[in-house]
Amino acid sequence: MSEEVRNRIEYTVVCIGAFSSRHALPLKEGYLYLKEFGGISFLKDCYDAEHLLSIDDAVDDLTILCKRNGGNVA
């Protein structure tokens, strides 16, 4: 596995964890929510820009994106 792939996976895992924590969701539920409402695809597609931001900013972006796609976390 290349270093870039490892970095992308690690970043995605950290973002899922931070998102789940902020919204008081179990980790699995947070992952499934992000998957259903486009957050996982967003992290994959926008990694080049998003990983330059703080994790808090990434969680803000995920929250906004998922709400726009029909999600309902506060």
N, C-alpha and C positions, 0 to 999 in steps of 0.2 A: 504494500500500500504506500502510495507516495505521501510525502509530507503535506502537500496541499489537501489531499483527500482527508488525511487525518485531522488537519486543522478545521476543515469544513464540518466534519462529523463532531469534533469536540465543541465547536462554536454552537452548532445546532443543539446539542445536548445541554449545554450551559443555558441557552436561551429558553429551551423547554422547561428546565428547572426553575429559572427565574420567573418565567411567566406563570407557572403553576404555583409558585410560592406567593407571588403578588396577589393572585386571584384565589388563594386558599383552596386550590384543587389538588387532589392526589396526582402524582406525576403521570400515571397512565391516563387519567382523565384529561389532564392538560395537553398531553400529546394528541389524544384523539380529537379534542376540541380544535387544536391548531391544524390538524390534518383535515378535518371536516370543513373548516372555514378558510382555508387557503394559507394559513400561517407557515406550514412546513414548506410549501412550494415557494412562498415569498422568501424565506430564509435561503433556500437553494438558489433561486433566481437572482436575488439581490445581495448575495454574500459579499461581493467585491466592495460594495458601498457600505453595507450594514456593519460589517465586522470592524470598520474604522470608527464606529460610534461606540458609546458606552452600552453596556448590557441594559441599563435602565432605559436608554433611548430605543434600543431594539424592542424591548418589551412594550414601550409606548406605541411604537409603530405596529407591532403585532396586534395589540389591543384595538387600535383604530382600524386596521385592515380587516380583522375578523368581524368587528361590528358592522362594517360596510358590507360584508359578505353574509350577514344574517346572524352572526353570533350575538350572544347576550350577556357576556360577563361584564361586571361593573368596573 
